[in-house]
Amino acid sequence: MRETAETAETARKQTTKTETAPKEAGALQRPGVLRVMTMNVLAPGYADGEARRAVLHEEVRRLAPDVLALQEVTRREADGLAADGWHVVPHPAWGPDGVGAVLAARLPFGARASDRLAVTERTSRTPWCGVVASGLPLPEPLGTVVLVHHKPSWPYGFERERELQAVAAARLAEELRERCGARHTVLLGDLDAPPEAASLRFLRGLASLEGTSVCHQDAWEAVHPGEPGWTFSPRNPLVRDGDMPEEAGRRIDHILVGCGPCGPGLHIARCERVLTGPVDGVQASDHYGLFADLTPPHHPPGRWAGE
């Protein structure tokens, strides 16, 4: 299946590094709307990292997400987010080069849990895979949301590991949701697998694994049914120039909204890819970012309207 044309990026002049500090620390940017963003930002040691980070910082400032799930950041960058006013939860492991992943939010987190996802001996080849889950108490009508930043093993042939890691992440999320009394779960990150992979079919409620099953709604599919929505694309020059030059194109970065017995507990009002093209000649990453607005549903699932 061929990908539809990339969304044209609005030209924006980038002059200096823009800080990512929230305008109103400790508050949602839009009342009643949870804005979430995930992006693998490519370690700064590649492809003029300083210029790429300036583009990323400006886009974060423009989009004003409440939650960030970032992959391929350094410890120094994680500390920088905290200094800029974000509440930061790092993943449980970092690579030998100091690169890893973080979950960050404008509001303070509550209870949290993590797992290094060392599900087989082969995961030693992906030292910074892992998952963090954190409760985020939000004002009503949203209430507490469990945010799950999941980063499984990345090699093409490691789908068995990704299956086991998806099960571990789902169990961790459910345990934390029960512990903190959360009504909602949002799982997001670079999941290194397309929607048709076994690990994603499990997370989307299309198949069981290891004697259990869960269900999440795919935010991209809910808003753009049938559209490929590649986030790792051969049209991206950093993919062509990178260590996977024969990549055919996949949607491997995801935002998934947890479902109860009667479906998702949050409405996906918007879901878009971001930073799909260069800004002033600078491509932000070899991945495109994914951004979503989540709101309360028209009425609570499991009830008829007006009850």
C-alpha positions as CSV (number, residue, x, y, z in Angstrom):
1,M,0.0,0.0,0.0
2,R,1.4,3.4,-1.0
3,E,1.5,6.2,1.5
4,T,-0.6,9.3,0.8
5,A,1.3,12.5,0.2
6,E,3.1,13.9,3.2
7,T,1.3,16.8,4.9
8,A,3.0,20.1,3.9
9,E,4.8,21.8,6.8
10,T,4.0,25.4,7.4
11,A,7.2,27.4,6.9
12,R,8.5,28.8,10.2
13,K,11.7,30.7,10.7
14,Q,13.9,29.1,13.3
15,T,16.3,31.7,14.8
16,T,17.2,30.6,18.3
17,K,16.5,27.6,20.5
18,T,13.1,28.0,22.0
19,E,12.5,26.7,25.5
20,T,9.9,24.1,26.0
21,A,8.7,25.5,29.4
22,P,4.9,25.4,29.6
23,K,3.2,28.8,29.5
24,E,1.1,27.8,32.5
25,A,2.9,25.2,34.5
26,G,0.5,23.1,36.6
27,A,-2.5,23.5,34.3
28,L,-3.9,21.9,31.2
29,Q,-3.4,24.0,28.1
30,R,-7.1,23.7,27.3
31,P,-9.6,22.9,30.1
32,G,-11.2,19.4,29.6
33,V,-8.7,18.5,26.8
34,L,-5.6,16.2,27.3
35,R,-3.1,16.9,24.6
36,V,-0.5,14.1,24.2
37,M,2.5,13.8,21.9
38,T,4.9,11.0,21.2
39,M,8.0,11.2,19.1
40,N,11.3,9.3,18.6
41,V,13.5,12.3,18.2
42,L,16.7,10.6,17.0
43,A,19.7,10.8,19.3
44,P,21.4,14.2,19.1
45,G,24.7,12.6,17.9
46,Y,23.2,12.1,14.5
47,A,22.5,14.5,11.6
48,D,23.1,17.9,13.2
49,G,21.3,17.2,16.5
50,E,21.5,20.8,17.7
51,A,19.6,22.1,14.7
52,R,17.1,19.3,14.9
53,R,16.4,19.9,18.6
54,A,15.8,23.6,17.9
55,V,13.1,22.6,15.4
56,L,11.6,20.1,17.9
57,H,11.5,22.6,20.7
58,E,9.7,25.2,18.5
59,E,7.1,22.5,17.5
60,V,6.5,21.6,21.1
61,R,6.0,25.2,22.0
62,R,3.6,25.6,19.1
63,L,1.5,22.5,19.8
64,A,1.6,23.0,23.6
65,P,1.1,19.3,24.6
66,D,0.2,18.4,28.2
67,V,2.1,15.1,27.9
68,L,5.3,14.2,26.1
69,A,6.6,10.7,25.4
70,L,10.1,11.1,23.9
71,Q,12.5,8.4,22.7
72,E,16.2,8.8,22.0
73,V,16.8,11.6,24.4
74,T,19.9,11.9,26.6
75,R,20.0,12.2,30.4
76,R,21.1,15.9,29.9
77,E,18.0,16.5,27.8
78,A,15.8,14.9,30.4
79,D,17.3,17.2,33.1
80,G,16.7,20.1,30.8
81,L,13.0,19.3,30.5
82,A,12.8,19.2,34.3
83,A,14.6,22.5,34.5
84,D,12.1,24.0,32.1
85,G,9.2,23.1,34.4
86,W,8.1,19.6,33.1
87,H,7.6,16.8,35.5
88,V,9.8,14.0,34.1
89,V,9.7,10.2,34.6
90,P,12.7,8.6,32.9
91,H,12.6,5.0,31.6
92,P,14.1,2.4,33.9
93,A,17.3,1.9,31.7
94,W,19.6,3.9,29.5
95,G,21.8,2.7,26.7
96,P,25.6,2.7,27.1
97,D,25.7,5.9,25.1
98,G,23.4,7.7,27.6
99,V,20.4,7.6,25.3
100,G,16.9,6.5,26.6
101,A,13.3,7.6,26.9
102,V,11.2,9.8,29.1
103,L,7.6,10.5,30.0
104,A,6.9,14.2,30.8
105,A,3.8,16.2,31.8
106,R,2.9,19.7,32.8
107,L,1.1,18.5,36.0
108,P,2.7,16.4,38.7
109,F,2.5,12.7,38.5
110,G,1.0,10.5,41.2
111,A,1.7,6.7,41.6
112,R,4.1,5.2,39.1
113,A,5.6,1.8,38.1
114,S,8.2,0.6,35.6
115,D,9.5,-2.6,34.0
116,R,12.8,-3.1,32.1
117,L,11.0,-5.6,29.9
118,A,13.9,-8.1,29.9
119,V,11.5,-10.9,28.7
120,T,14.1,-13.0,26.9
121,E,17.9,-13.3,26.6
122,R,17.8,-11.3,23.3
123,T,16.6,-8.1,25.0
124,S,20.2,-7.6,26.2
125,R,20.7,-6.3,22.6
126,T,18.2,-3.5,23.2
127,P,19.5,-2.2,26.6
128,W,17.1,0.8,26.9
129,C,13.8,-0.9,26.1
130,G,11.3,-0.6,29.0
131,V,8.0,0.8,30.1
132,V,6.9,3.4,32.6
133,A,3.3,3.9,33.8
134,S,2.3,7.0,35.8
135,G,-1.0,8.2,37.2
136,L,-1.7,11.8,36.2
137,P,-4.4,13.4,38.4
138,L,-6.4,15.8,36.2
139,P,-9.3,18.1,36.9
140,E,-12.8,16.8,36.2
141,P,-14.3,15.9,33.9
142,L,-11.2,13.9,33.0
143,G,-10.1,12.6,36.3
144,T,-6.9,10.5,36.8
145,V,-5.4,9.1,33.7
146,V,-2.7,6.3,33.7
147,L,-0.1,7.2,31.1
148,V,2.0,4.3,29.8
149,H,5.1,5.1,27.8
150,H,6.1,1.8,26.2
151,K,9.4,1.2,24.3
152,P,9.8,-2.4,23.3
153,S,12.8,-4.0,21.5
154,W,13.3,-2.6,18.1
155,P,15.0,-5.1,15.7
156,Y,12.8,-6.3,12.8
157,G,12.9,-10.0,13.9
158,F,12.1,-9.4,17.6
159,E,8.3,-9.6,17.4
160,R,8.3,-12.4,19.9
161,E,9.9,-10.1,22.4
162,R,7.5,-7.3,21.5
163,E,4.6,-9.7,22.1
164,L,5.8,-10.5,25.6
165,Q,6.7,-6.9,26.3
166,A,3.2,-5.8,25.2
167,V,1.6,-8.2,27.7
168,A,4.0,-7.0,30.5
169,A,3.1,-3.4,29.7
170,A,-0.6,-4.1,29.7
171,R,-0.4,-5.9,33.0
172,L,1.6,-3.1,34.6
173,A,-0.9,-0.5,33.4
174,E,-3.9,-2.4,34.7
175,E,-2.2,-2.9,38.1
176,L,-1.4,0.8,38.4
177,R,-4.9,1.8,37.2
178,E,-6.5,-0.3,40.0
179,R,-4.0,1.0,42.5
180,C,-4.7,4.7,41.8
181,G,-8.4,4.4,40.9
182,A,-7.9,5.8,37.4
183,R,-10.8,5.8,35.0
184,H,-8.6,6.1,31.9
185,T,-5.5,4.6,30.3
186,V,-3.4,6.1,27.5
187,L,-0.5,4.0,26.1
188,L,1.8,5.7,23.7
189,G,5.3,5.6,22.2
190,D,7.5,4.2,19.5
191,L,6.2,0.6,19.6
192,D,8.5,-0.6,16.8
193,A,5.6,-2.5,15.1
194,P,2.8,-1.7,12.6
195,P,-0.9,-2.1,13.4
196,E,-1.0,-5.6,11.9
197,A,1.8,-7.0,14.0
198,A,0.9,-9.5,16.8
199,S,2.0,-7.1,19.6
200,L,-0.3,-4.3,18.2
201,R,-3.1,-6.7,17.5
202,F,-3.0,-7.7,21.1
203,L,-2.9,-4.1,22.4
204,R,-5.8,-3.2,20.0
205,G,-8.0,-6.1,21.3
206,L,-7.8,-8.1,18.1
207,A,-6.0,-11.1,19.5
208,S,-5.0,-12.6,22.8
209,L,-1.5,-13.4,24.0
210,E,-0.1,-15.5,26.8
211,G,-3.6,-16.4,28.0
212,T,-4.9,-12.8,28.4
213,S,-6.4,-10.0,26.3
214,V,-6.9,-6.2,26.6
215,C,-8.3,-3.5,24.3
216,H,-7.2,-0.1,23.3
217,Q,-8.5,2.2,20.5
218,D,-5.9,3.2,17.9
219,A,-6.1,7.0,17.8
220,W,-4.8,7.4,14.3
221,E,-7.2,4.8,12.9
222,A,-10.1,6.3,14.8
223,V,-9.6,9.7,13.1
224,H,-8.1,8.5,9.8
225,P,-9.6,5.1,9.0
226,G,-7.8,3.3,6.3
227,E,-5.0,5.8,5.9
228,P,-1.5,4.4,6.2
229,G,-0.1,7.2,8.3
230,W,3.5,6.1,8.2
231,T,5.6,7.5,10.9
232,F,8.8,5.9,9.7
233,S,8.9,6.6,6.0
234,P,11.4,6.2,3.1
235,R,10.3,9.6,2.0
236,N,12.1,11.0,5.1
237,P,15.7,11.7,4.1
238,L,16.9,10.7,7.5
239,V,15.5,7.3,7.0
240,R,17.1,6.9,3.6
241,D,20.5,8.1,5.1
242,G,20.2,6.1,8.3
243,D,20.9,2.6,9.4
244,M,17.7,1.2,7.9
245,P,18.1,2.5,4.3
246,E,15.8,-0.2,2.8
247,E,12.8,0.6,5.1
248,A,9.6,0.3,3.0
249,G,7.5,2.5,5.3
250,R,5.5,1.6,8.5
251,R,3.3,3.2,11.1
252,I,5.2,2.3,14.3
253,D,4.5,5.2,16.6
254,H,1.2,5.0,18.3
255,I,-1.3,6.6,20.7
256,L,-3.7,4.0,22.1
257,V,-6.7,4.8,24.3
258,G,-7.7,2.2,26.9
259,C,-11.2,0.6,26.6
260,G,-13.5,-0.7,29.2
261,P,-16.3,-3.2,28.6
262,C,-18.2,-0.6,26.4
263,G,-15.3,0.9,24.6
264,P,-12.8,3.7,25.0
265,G,-13.2,6.0,28.0
266,L,-11.9,9.0,26.2
267,H,-12.9,10.6,22.9
268,I,-10.2,11.1,20.3
269,A,-11.0,14.6,19.0
270,R,-7.8,14.9,17.0
271,C,-4.8,12.9,15.9
272,E,-2.2,14.1,13.5
273,R,1.4,13.4,12.5
274,V,3.7,16.3,13.2
275,L,7.1,17.4,11.8
276,T,6.6,15.4,8.7
277,G,8.7,17.7,6.6
278,P,11.8,19.9,6.9
279,V,11.7,23.3,8.7
280,D,14.1,25.7,7.0
281,G,15.8,22.7,5.5
282,V,16.1,20.8,8.8
283,Q,14.3,17.4,9.3
284,A,13.6,17.0,13.0
285,S,14.0,13.2,13.1
286,D,13.9,10.0,11.2
287,H,10.5,9.5,12.8
288,Y,7.4,11.7,12.5
289,G,5.7,12.7,15.7
290,L,2.1,11.8,16.6
291,F,-0.1,14.3,18.4
292,A,-3.7,13.8,19.8
293,D,-6.4,15.7,21.7
294,L,-8.4,13.5,24.1
295,T,-11.6,14.7,25.6
296,P,-14.4,13.1,27.7
297,P,-17.0,11.2,25.6
298,H,-20.4,12.5,24.8
299,H,-21.7,10.4,27.7
300,P,-20.0,7.7,29.9
301,P,-19.6,4.4,28.2
302,G,-22.0,1.7,29.6
303,R,-24.9,4.1,29.9
304,W,-27.5,5.5,27.5
305,A,-27.4,9.2,26.9
306,G,-29.6,11.1,29.4
307,E,-29.4,8.4,32.2
